[in-house]
Amino acid sequence: MKIKRVSVIIVIVGIALFYLTYGCPFRFFMGISCPGCGMTRSLNSLMTLDFHSAFYFHPMVYIMPVFAVLLFVFRKQNKKTAIVFSVMCLCLGILYAYRMFFNVAPDIVYFHPEEGILYQIVRSVFYVS
């Protein structure tokens, strides 16, 4: 029961940060895109049946529903759920690394840590002139 409460709180805080910052809180604080960056735009493109743009914004938009269904089907079986979740995270991590290091979608995947709030705070605290 505690895990569900914590999950709900994390989701609420994430949504609040999304709307209170300029979009992705991960990008706001770190200055780099999160692994799910582009997923909202991808889903919006799918709703307008623009499949090419949906794939461009985030290629896993077609795979995530499959993982969601598998997680729902295996929700009571811990080992299968762990395997499905691990494969999903691995796929997302590989795609994230590929998009980040090969600069596949430069207007979506963003790497400027010097623009992140945490970098600016650390720099202001430890900067010696």
Contacts in CASP RR format, 6 or more apart in sequence:
PFRMAT RR
TARGET T0000
AUTHOR 0000-0000-0000
METHOD contacts of the structure
MODEL  1
MKIKRVSVIIVIVGIALFYLTYGCPFRFFMGISCPGCGMTRSLNSLMTLD
FHSAFYFHPMVYIMPVFAVLLFVFRKQNKKTAIVFSVMCLCLGILYAYRM
FFNVAPDIVYFHPEEGILYQIVRSVFYVS
14 25 0 8 1.000
17 25 0 8 1.000
17 28 0 8 1.000
18 24 0 8 1.000
18 25 0 8 1.000
21 28 0 8 1.000
22 28 0 8 1.000
24 33 0 8 1.000
24 34 0 8 1.000
24 37 0 8 1.000
26 32 0 8 1.000
26 33 0 8 1.000
26 34 0 8 1.000
26 37 0 8 1.000
27 33 0 8 1.000
27 34 0 8 1.000
27 37 0 8 1.000
27 110 0 8 1.000
27 116 0 8 1.000
28 116 0 8 1.000
28 117 0 8 1.000
29 116 0 8 1.000
29 117 0 8 1.000
29 118 0 8 1.000
30 113 0 8 1.000
30 116 0 8 1.000
30 118 0 8 1.000
30 119 0 8 1.000
31 110 0 8 1.000
31 111 0 8 1.000
31 112 0 8 1.000
31 113 0 8 1.000
31 114 0 8 1.000
31 115 0 8 1.000
31 116 0 8 1.000
31 119 0 8 1.000
32 100 0 8 1.000
32 110 0 8 1.000
32 111 0 8 1.000
32 112 0 8 1.000
32 113 0 8 1.000
33 100 0 8 1.000
33 108 0 8 1.000
33 109 0 8 1.000
33 110 0 8 1.000
33 111 0 8 1.000
35 92 0 8 1.000
35 93 0 8 1.000
35 95 0 8 1.000
35 96 0 8 1.000
36 58 0 8 1.000
36 60 0 8 1.000
36 92 0 8 1.000
36 96 0 8 1.000
37 58 0 8 1.000
37 108 0 8 1.000
37 109 0 8 1.000
37 110 0 8 1.000
38 57 0 8 1.000
38 58 0 8 1.000
38 108 0 8 1.000
39 57 0 8 1.000
39 58 0 8 1.000
39 60 0 8 1.000
39 61 0 8 1.000
39 64 0 8 1.000
41 53 0 8 1.000
41 57 0 8 1.000
41 58 0 8 1.000
41 108 0 8 1.000
42 53 0 8 1.000
42 54 0 8 1.000
42 55 0 8 1.000
42 56 0 8 1.000
42 57 0 8 1.000
42 58 0 8 1.000
42 61 0 8 1.000
43 54 0 8 1.000
43 61 0 8 1.000
45 51 0 8 1.000
45 53 0 8 1.000
45 54 0 8 1.000
45 57 0 8 1.000
46 54 0 8 1.000
46 61 0 8 1.000
54 61 0 8 1.000
54 62 0 8 1.000
55 61 0 8 1.000
55 62 0 8 1.000
56 105 0 8 1.000
56 108 0 8 1.000
57 105 0 8 1.000
57 108 0 8 1.000
58 108 0 8 1.000
59 95 0 8 1.000
60 91 0 8 1.000
60 92 0 8 1.000
60 95 0 8 1.000
63 91 0 8 1.000
64 88 0 8 1.000
67 84 0 8 1.000
67 85 0 8 1.000
67 87 0 8 1.000
67 88 0 8 1.000
70 84 0 8 1.000
71 81 0 8 1.000
71 84 0 8 1.000
71 85 0 8 1.000
74 80 0 8 1.000
74 81 0 8 1.000
74 84 0 8 1.000
75 81 0 8 1.000
98 104 0 8 1.000
99 105 0 8 1.000
99 108 0 8 1.000
99 109 0 8 1.000
100 109 0 8 1.000
100 111 0 8 1.000
103 109 0 8 1.000
113 119 0 8 1.000
114 120 0 8 1.000
END
